[in-house]
Amino acid sequence: MFQLYGSNKKDDLHQYAKRAFPKIINKADDYHESLLHQLRVQLLTLEMQNQELLDALESATAAQERLNAVFEFVPLACLVITRDGAIKQITHCAAKMFGMTGTGLSGLPLAKYICQDDQPVLFRFLESAFSGEENPHCEVVFQFGENRNCAVMEAKVDQNLQTCLVTISDSSHLQRQDSERLNELAHVTRLGLMGEMASGIAHEVNQPLAAICSYAQACVAITNSETPDLTILSEISQKMQKQAFRAGEIIHHMREFVRINPKHRTSVDIYALINEAVSLCTADIRQNNIKLSIDQEINLPRLNDIDHIQIEQVLINLIRNAIDVLQCLSEDWERRLSIQVSSTADNEISIRVKDNGAGIPLNEQLKIFMPFFTTKNEGMGMGLSISRSIIEAHGGFMRFNSKPGKGSSFYFTLPIK
């Protein structure tokens, strides 16, 4: 035994153990061989599974690359947007709209290419999309350098609510809308406006007619006197003539406003245009105890190539909408309506009609320009839609800002040509 352990030879120890405990050692050897075999099988299986995973990963990578290639060359303007509004992926068609390649846009905020006035609309749109609203859409103006295009965006959010697919369709065709059809639609809305303003206009016409009647009675009384005062008679006659001229102007203005006019564009003074629009709404403004203020930048240039009847229609529609909102306020509330006119850095004139009414609910703001959508009980839902089409046909844009409880501001631009 001493000699055996002193040898330090494993083989000798193993041989000794086999002689001493043959059954146990044989079983141990068999178990050892079985474990080695199982390990070899497991290793081989793992190697095969690993290769399958590598092959699957390679296939998935290739499929993703093919899918990306297909996505990029889809003949539609599409974007994949992250929750924070960054561009993750873009089709070549959409990148072409931006005047860049898709790689140059990756990671950039979409808001960078949206007109500043429309960025709140974009953020509301993304918020609606990621909150799970079904088929959210909006209309915004994309700005690429000096070029601006009006477009409609629709969104589809992925299942993990981390990205959404946005399609962009150009709606600038509204700017090239057929003039005859636009005139017909505009004419219908003008007739509707005249119907809404009928009582106010009747009051405006009745005032000069009543004055004429009084002056005529005074003239008869003077001429029937024994010593008629010709100086006073002349003064009264002049006043009567002035009132008759005023009534004639109102009626002439009404006839011009409601007639179907062919496309007729001229050079117009924006100040005169606003005063004409306000004059037709004056009675309703007074009747509803509304404080009107007009803030006009001085020395603005004349606008060229303008259909003054249609632009006046837009102004009247915005003023009327503000009046309808303000008359719903309590009588002890100070009702304010303001019209602001100014030039912009883009060589345009901006006209803003602002009220301090209840504002537009958030769930209605994305629909406010949609045809046939109205918040009025008896409204047609065409006023804002037609007004925007008129402005876009003149090369401008119409937008709004509104906060519930703090009023609304509708504004539009007209290019200075």
Secondary structure, DSSP 8 states (H G I E B T S, - for coil): -HHHHHT--HHHHHHHHHHHSHHHHHHHHHHHHHHHHHHHHHHHHHHHHHHHHHHHHHHHHHHHHHHHHHHHT-SSEEEEEETTSBEEEE-HHHHHHHTS-HHHHTTSBGGGGB-GGGHHHHHHHHHHHHTT-SS-EEEEEEEETTEEEEEEEEEEE-TTSSEEEEEEEE-GGGGG--HHHHHHHHHHHHHHHHHHTHHHHHHHHHHHHHHHHHHHHHHHHHHTSSS--HHHHHHHHHHHHHHHHHHHHHHHHHHHHHS------EEE-HHHHHHHHHHHHHHHHHHTTEEEEEEE-TT---EEEE-HHHHHHHHHHHHHHHHHHHTTS-TTS-EEEEEEEEE-TTSEEEEEEEE-S----HHHHTTTTSTT--SSSS--S-HHHHHHHHHHHTT--EEEEE-TTS-EEEEEEEE--
